């Protein structure tokens, strides 16, 4: 039996949409994920014999030169330690282009760099005394023949472990560059393990005798793409593939939904948000429901922002509670007149789209009458 570290979608070089200086901190941390993966593979307690990189090692096909050099050094550490490494290009770091990093650095890339444009047997490896037959491909625009999901896979060989590596979309046609893969055809090919990249959230699926697995993206790119926060280690040999998820020391992206409807005072809402903030994380708090009091997001940001690595307050509320608006509308003030006028327009709105615009105008107008909009994110 032998053990594999299955990596995919590290997206080295990605710069997150965050303000300075936290953007630079997270950028450096994400680029350090490969070093952490190599350290894990070199830990003798893990017993790793093979490292698979199933596409999108880089976030684009022309990463910065220092990052390329660092990556080659890290993969070289695996090679020097006798751990075999296989790299499959993805759709972000696509090999198609003449200036692709994989074309420019092919002669000194550590381990096996897959360049075949169609599924093919690329190697027979000896791993911890076992024979491993490896099938893989690298999507290449204009050369890879994609007319619907790929179905032409080399059949598994009779003796040894049959392993396949693809950066593609299993039973989902997201376009040619997403490399759609036919699940029935992969099942019929008879592989023991199919190492996949492209789907960041990870996941597994049984395909005949074998297991197809998306390793997922370890370190997140943003609140909508938070990553898995774990490494994927696979044991292969006698019996079915066994997959283990090992926690990775990466900074998490957390999204917390808070329904403000239940709160009657701003102090209650602030106390609830404090309890939900993870100090070591990048946190987005999405406020929903109807507001029964003036919502001061700028003040909340100032008082709570220091409690975590980064705090993003998003106002997804439906606006003020009806009873509060009625109270404001009754005021003999400019604000009261403004609310009454907007309520009249809202009552006569032609449809949901126009009503949403009027509600946003009401929200922004009331904030402006208080002296500023703040980070309302509308």
Phi, psi and omega in degrees: 000153178217161184241143186236135167265112183262112178249153174196151170056045175289331177052049177299139181096356179287133179251113186290156179277081181222155178286160173288149000269358185294332178300314181294322179297312182291324177301313180295318180298316181297321179290344177273000182295323180296317178301319178296322179294319179294318177301319179297315181294330181277350178292114184299338179291339181276335178063038182281129177253339186214136173245124178252131175246104188267052171094157179054045170300319176253160180279344175209170187279354179231067178295159180298146185304315179300324179292321178297314181298318179297320181295316179296322178296317182294314179294330176295330176298322177296312181300317181296331181273002179083012177266124183283144182229135180236128180245125175249123176296153180250206178262341172279313178261050188299140181277353184305317191283146180297331180262017177299144179304327183284336173279319182291326187249015186303322186289340181237015179287127182294145176073210183260118174260117183280128180233354182297130184280350178229158181305128183205156172286123186252344181189157165241118186251151171252116186232112178053038179088354179260153174267132180233119177267125188247125176246136181198177176197163175232113180306131181226111183304133180085349181242313177296130182266101181241106175233079192086183182302138178296136181233347185269090180246136177300138181291152177297149177270157191290325186248134179097182180268134179254119187236134177237147180226122179219147169254093186198182185248113183286119178054036175212122183265089179267018183107161186303318183288347174273000176047076178294136183240133181277117183296320180296320179293320177295321178298316181293333181293333172085026179286150179282324180212135178242108182274118186243152170229167174118323178265111191289334184281352180079181179142161182228155176205133177284129177235094182064232180282346187249173181242126172264133185220127168270120179292330182080169180271122185292305182256127187293162176254343182176181182294330178275352182218071194279352182080170184267334183071020182211153174269153178248117178243132186238134174256126183233151179148236177290128177087183182290159177296136178246122183253132179237133175259125182245127182301136178254144181276073178240153180287123185279153170257122182243135173244124182239126176263131179233120176274113185281351185303325185283351185260141183250354180210150181300329180295325178294317179296316181299318179297321179294319179295319178305318182293336186266349185282129175270114188302326184269006189250167165268120193240132170245124177253117180258118181269127180234174177092197181247141187263134179255012181203167177295128182260112182257085181294324181298318178293319177300317180299316182295324184274334186249344187301331183282354185280349180213178182300320178200136180240127178241111179264123183241127180267099175251025181286163177274006182106190181288151176298146183306321182294326178290318178298320178297322178295318179293320181296335181279352181292139175275055185226172174301322179297317178299317178298318179300315180297317181298316180298316181290326177295321176298316179296321180295322179295331181258015182300142184283340181183180182301323181296313179293321178299320179296320179296318180295319178298320177296320179296320178298315180299309182295320180297317179294322176295319179296321179293340175275346177118011176162157182273318184073183182282063188281344175053039177266000000 
